[in-house]
Amino acid sequence: MSEIPDSTAEGRGDRGRRGRSKRDRDAPPPKPVDAREAAREICLRQLAVRPRTRAELATAMRKRGVEDEIAAEILDRYDEVGIIDDAAFARAWVSSRHHGKGLSRRALAGELRRKGVSADEMGEALEELTPDLEEETAKALVVRRLRTETRATPEAVFRRLVGMLGRKGYPPGLAIRLVKDAMAERADAAEFADSIDADALADAAIDPDAQ
C-alpha cells in the first residue's frame, strides 16, 4: 500500500517555516558591537579573576583585536579612577608571594618584570623586603622542610633543601649556609653538616639538584 502524505503535518511544517521567517523579518537588526564597550568587557572579565597590571590588560585586549588607541584610552581612564594601579599591585604581589610562598627579592623582581611593572614601582614594592627579612624567611623554609625529611640520607636532604631555596630565588651562598646550620642541629646529620665547606661550595656555584 502506498503511503499517503500527511498533509496536516506538511501544513504544520509550512506554517512553522513561514512563522519563523516572519519572526526573523520582524526582529530588530543586531546592534553593532561598540569597540570601546567590548574593550571594557575584556578588562572587566580579566579583573574579575584577579588584579591585573596595565600591561597585562593591554596584552589581553591586543590578543582580542582591540586597537591600540582604544586600549590606551580605556586604560588611561582606569588609571584615573583607580581601577588599575601598578604600584599597589606590586606591593600586594610582593607581600603575598613572599609571605605565602617564601620567594626572594630576585624571584619576585622577575615575576613583576614579566607582568609589566616598571622598575620604579618594582623597586618601591621590594624596598621593605630587606636582606635580614629574606634570610629569616629562608631559614623558616628550611626548618619547616627539614621536619619532613626523616628517611633520606643527609646528602639527599642537603641537595633537596638547597635546591628548594635556589628555586625560590635565594643565592647559593645563603642557601648552603642556612641548610648546613639547620642540619648541624640534628643528631643524625650533624657529622655530615660539619664536613660541608659552605664557602667552597658557594664559590663553585654548584647545582644543588645535581645527583
C-alpha positions in Angstrom: 0.0 0.0 0.0 1.5 3.3 -1.0 1.9 5.9 1.8 -0.4 8.9 1.8 1.4 12.2 2.6 0.3 13.6 5.8 -1.0 16.9 4.6 -1.7 18.0 8.2 2.0 17.6 9.2 3.2 19.1 6.0 0.9 22.0 6.6 2.3 22.5 10.1 5.8 22.4 8.7 4.9 25.1 6.1 3.3 27.2 8.7 6.3 26.8 11.0 8.7 27.8 8.3 6.5 30.8 7.4 6.2 31.7 11.1 10.0 31.6 11.6 10.5 33.7 8.5 8.0 36.3 9.7 9.6 36.5 13.2 13.0 36.9 11.5 11.7 39.7 9.4 10.1 41.4 12.4 13.1 41.0 14.7 15.2 44.2 15.1 18.6 44.1 13.4 21.5 43.2 15.7 23.1 46.1 17.4 26.6 46.9 16.1 29.4 46.0 18.6 30.8 49.1 20.2 34.6 48.7 20.2 35.1 50.6 23.5 32.4 48.6 25.2 33.9 45.4 24.0 37.3 46.5 25.3 35.9 47.4 28.7 34.2 44.0 28.9 37.5 42.3 28.2 39.2 44.2 31.0 36.4 43.6 33.5 36.5 39.9 32.8 40.2 39.8 33.4 39.9 41.9 36.6 37.2 39.6 37.9 39.7 36.8 38.2 42.4 38.8 40.0 44.0 42.2 40.0 46.0 42.9 36.8 48.7 45.3 35.7 48.2 47.8 32.9 50.5 45.7 30.7 48.5 42.5 31.3 45.2 44.2 30.4 46.8 45.7 27.3 48.0 42.3 26.2 44.6 40.8 26.8 42.9 43.4 24.6 45.5 43.2 21.9 45.0 39.4 21.6 41.3 40.0 21.0 41.9 42.5 18.3 41.3 45.8 20.2 43.0 48.7 18.5 45.9 50.1 20.5 44.4 53.6 20.5 41.2 52.4 22.1 43.0 50.2 24.5 45.2 53.1 25.7 42.0 55.3 26.1 40.4 52.6 28.3 43.5 52.0 30.3 44.1 55.7 30.9 40.6 56.0 32.2 41.0 53.0 34.5 44.2 54.6 35.8 42.4 57.8 36.6 39.6 56.2 38.6 42.0 53.7 40.4 40.7 50.5 38.8 44.2 49.6 37.9 47.2 50.7 40.0 50.5 49.0 39.2 52.2 50.3 42.3 49.5 48.9 44.6 49.5 45.7 42.6 53.3 45.3 43.0 53.1 45.9 46.8 50.3 43.3 47.2 52.1 40.8 45.0 55.4 41.1 46.9 53.6 40.7 50.3 51.5 37.7 49.1 54.2 35.8 47.3 57.0 36.4 49.9 54.9 35.5 52.9 52.8 32.9 51.2 55.5 31.2 49.0 58.7 32.4 50.6 60.0 33.9 47.3 63.1 36.0 47.4 63.6 39.6 46.1 65.2 38.2 42.9 62.3 35.8 42.2 59.7 38.5 42.9 61.5 41.0 40.7 61.4 38.5 37.8 57.7 37.9 38.3 56.9 41.6 38.4 59.0 42.4 35.4 57.1 39.7 33.4 53.9 41.4 34.4 55.0 44.7 33.0 55.6 46.5 36.3 58.0 49.4 35.9 61.4 49.5 37.5 60.5 52.3 39.8 57.2 50.7 41.0 59.0 47.4 41.4 61.8 49.0 43.5 59.3 50.6 45.8 57.4 47.4 46.3 60.6 45.4 47.1 62.1 48.1 49.4 60.7 46.7 52.6 62.0 43.2 51.8 65.3 43.7 53.5 68.2 41.1 53.4 67.5 40.3 57.1 63.9 39.6 56.4 64.8 37.5 53.4 67.2 35.4 55.5 64.6 35.0 58.2 62.1 33.7 55.7 64.6 31.3 54.0 65.6 29.9 57.4 62.0 29.3 58.3 61.5 27.4 55.0 64.5 25.2 55.7 63.4 24.4 59.3 59.9 23.6 58.2 61.0 21.4 55.3 63.7 19.7 57.4 61.0 18.4 59.8 59.5 16.3 56.9 62.9 14.8 55.9 63.2 11.8 58.2 64.2 9.0 56.0 66.5 10.3 53.3 70.3 10.4 53.7 71.9 13.6 54.9 73.4 14.1 51.4 70.0 13.8 49.7 68.4 16.1 52.3 71.1 18.7 51.7 70.6 18.7 48.0 66.9 18.9 48.3 66.8 21.8 50.7 69.5 23.9 48.9 67.6 23.2 45.6 64.4 24.3 47.2 65.8 27.6 48.2 67.5 28.0 44.8 64.2 27.6 43.0 62.7 30.4 45.2 65.5 32.7 44.1 67.9 32.6 47.0 71.6 32.8 46.2 73.7 29.6 46.6 75.9 31.0 49.4 72.9 31.9 51.6 71.1 28.6 50.8 74.1 26.4 51.6 74.9 28.2 54.8 71.3 28.1 56.1 70.9 24.4 55.3 74.2 23.5 56.8 73.4 25.4 60.0 69.9 23.7 60.3 71.3 20.2 59.7 74.0 20.8 62.2 71.3 20.9 64.9 70.1 17.4 64.1 71.9 14.5 65.7 71.6 12.3 62.6 73.0 15.0 60.3 75.4 16.9 62.4 78.5 15.0 61.3 77.6 15.5 57.6 76.9 19.2 58.2 80.3 19.6 59.8 82.0 18.2 56.7 80.4 20.8 54.4 82.7 23.6 53.2 80.0 26.2 52.6 82.3 28.8 51.2 83.9 26.4 48.7 80.5 25.1 47.5 79.2 28.7 47.1 82.3 29.7 45.2 81.9 26.7 42.9 78.3 27.7 42.3 77.2 24.1 42.4 73.9 22.8 41.1 72.2 21.7 44.3 70.0 19.3 42.4 72.9 17.5 40.7 72.9 13.8 41.6 
